[in-house]
Amino acid sequence: MSDLLERLRERGWRLTAQRRVVAEVLGGDDAADGAHIHLTADEVHARAADRLPEISRATVYNTLGELVSLGEVVEVATDGRAKRYDPNAHHAHQHLVCESCGAIRDVHPSADPIAALPDAERYGFTVSAADVTYRGLCPDCAGARA
């Protein structure tokens, strides 16, 4: 069972068949390498429909909205692309984004980005969080350009 599905059960969130399949898709139950995946709403719908053909696009969008409101999923938007949904909402991490296809992977750099900001460049701010996005090409896109 995915971490997301487990958290939703602990919260007592009513798991209808539709909500469950969306949570399973977001939780990466079908990811070959077990990695957290960051899908668009349309990708969530397509994968959910493979499991539950009668699920509507509206149900998927509504469920994603509820999960974001609950703080169980984070919307990730990069460079004007479609929003993607990150189920890894409770663990500190940054993102690695493919500049070609838009794929997103979680990364866990060892350095603290807040500590890396020099005092002289804080301009009196009390810094509480930092969002770092690493950009490059995923192996598939890099291979296609070779």
C-alpha positions, -999 to 999 in steps of 0.1 A, spaced: 0 0 0 13 35 -9 23 60 17 -4 83 4 -31 57 7 -20 49 42 -21 86 53 -56 90 38 -68 59 57 -53 73 90 -72 106 84 -104 87 80 -109 101 44 -138 82 28 -121 60 2 -147 54 -26 -135 32 -55 -128 64 -75 -108 81 -47 -89 50 -40 -77 45 -76 -66 82 -79 -46 78 -46 -31 45 -59 -21 61 -92 -6 92 -74 11 70 -48 31 53 -76 18 18 -71 24 13 -108 59 29 -109 84 3 -119 111 17 -97 89 27 -68 99 63 -73 74 91 -66 60 102 -99 46 136 -107 16 132 -131 -6 158 -147 -43 156 -141 -48 141 -175 -21 114 -169 -38 106 -135 -71 102 -154 -56 80 -181 -40 57 -156 -71 57 -133 -93 48 -163 -71 19 -171 -80 5 -137 -115 18 -134 -129 26 -169 -160 45 -156 -140 71 -137 -147 106 -151 -122 134 -157 -143 156 -134 -140 131 -105 -102 130 -110 -100 168 -110 -122 171 -79 -103 144 -61 -69 161 -69 -84 194 -56 -95 177 -23 -61 160 -19 -43 194 -24 -67 211 1 -60 183 26 -22 189 22 -17 153 11 -6 162 -24 13 193 -37 7 210 -70 39 215 -88 40 240 -117 71 246 -138 77 269 -167 41 274 -178 35 236 -182 5 218 -169 4 214 -132 17 181 -119 8 165 -86 34 154 -60 23 128 -34 55 133 -14 40 162 5 53 152 40 90 148 32 115 176 25 128 174 -10 136 194 -41 128 187 -78 148 178 -109 129 188 -140 135 177 -176 136 209 -198 123 189 -228 95 166 -217 87 181 -183 93 149 -163 99 156 -126 118 135 -100 123 141 -63 159 147 -52 173 151 -17 205 173 -18 227 170 12 233 208 15 208 230 33 197 257 7 188 281 35 222 279 51 238 284 16 222 319 13 247 344 26 235 368 53 244 397 31 218 385 5 190 380 30 181 417 30 168 414 66 144 385 57 139 357 82 141 328 57 118 299 66 119 279 34 137 275 1 124 259 -31 152 247 -54 145 233 -89 173 216 -108 169 216 -145 184 194 -173 175 166 -196 162 132 -185 180 102 -200 153 96 -226 154 132 -239 192 134 -237 194 101 -257 170 115 -284 193 145 -289 224 124 -293 
